[in-house]
Amino acid sequence: MNLTITGHHLEVTPAIRGYVEEKIGRVTRHFDQVIDVTVILAVEKLKHKAEVNLHVRGKDIFVESTDADMYAAIDSLADKLDRQVMKYKEKITNVHRESGGVKGQSADLG
């Protein structure tokens, strides 16, 4: 998994970088087929904004969160991302189960 963290009007300190890595790492516990993650942290007047673009095979997942505190925005972002990744994972497993495996196919013996 490639993780890129950038800041707009904000210097990404090692503390913020570690916090983002910890929160985004939670997603890989649920779904290990993550290819690339891009996190953008921005400050606009009194609003702190966190965005993530997560690339998995076949889909890009985009989530953004805004809060008065950067750490709260990152927490909210991680929760939203976790929900979307779990939804995507469930959708993929349902498609594979509906198409059936060896057990789901009828046997024509003659």
N, C-alpha and C positions, 0 to 999 in steps of 0.2 A: 504494500500500500504506500503510495506516494502522498505525503502530506505537505501542503504549501500554505503558509500563514502569512498574510500581508496586512498592513495597516494603512488606512487612509486618514490623514491628519492625526495620526497616533503612532507612537513608537512601540513596537512589539517588544516588551521586556521579557527576560527569561521566565519570570513568574507567570505572565500571561500565556506565554508559549507552552509552558509546562501544564498549565491548567487546561488549555485547549486540547493538548495531546491526550491528557487523562480523560477528558469528557468524550472526545471523538473516538478514543480507543475502546470505549464502552460499546460502540456500534459494532466493532469487529468481533466482539464476543458473541453477538447474535447472528452476524452474517459475515462470513470470512471471504466472500468473493468481491470485496471492494478493491477497485483498481486504482482510483485516484481521488483525492480529497483536496479541495481548495477552500480555504477559510479566509474571509475578508472581514476585518474589524474596522469600523469607522466611527468617528465622532462628529456629530453635526449639532452645533450649539449645545443644548443640554441633553440631547438624545445620544445614547450609545447603541450602535447597530452592529449586529453580527450576522453574517451570511455564510452559508456553506453550499458548495456544489459538489455532490458526491457522484462519482461515476462508477457504476456497476455494469456488468455485462448486459447490454441491451437497453439500458436506461440511464438517464441522468436524473438525480433527485436534487431539487433546489429547496432550501429552507432559509428563512430569514427571521430575525427576532430583534425587537427594539425595546430598550428599557433605560431607566435612569442610571443604572450602574452596569459597567461592562461585564462583571462577573455574573450578575443576574441575567443579562442578555445571553451570555454563553450557556448558562444553565438551561434557560428556556429553549435555546437553540438545540441543545443536546437532547432534550426531552422530545421536541418536535421531530427531530431527525430519527430518533430511536423509534417513534411510532410509525413514521413513514417507511423505514427500512423493514420493520416487522410486517407491515401491511404488504410490502413488495415481496418479501420472502414467502408469506402465506399464499399470495397470489401465484407465485411460481410453483410451489409445491402442489397446489390444487390443480394447476394445469397438467402437471406430470401425472398426478393420480387419476385424473379424468381420462387421459389418453390411455391409461392402463399399462400395465407391464405384462409380463408373461401370464400372470394369473388372470388379468382382465380380458385376455383374448379368448375367443371361442376356438375350440379345436375341431377342425374338419378332418376327420379320419378316413373319408372315403368318398 
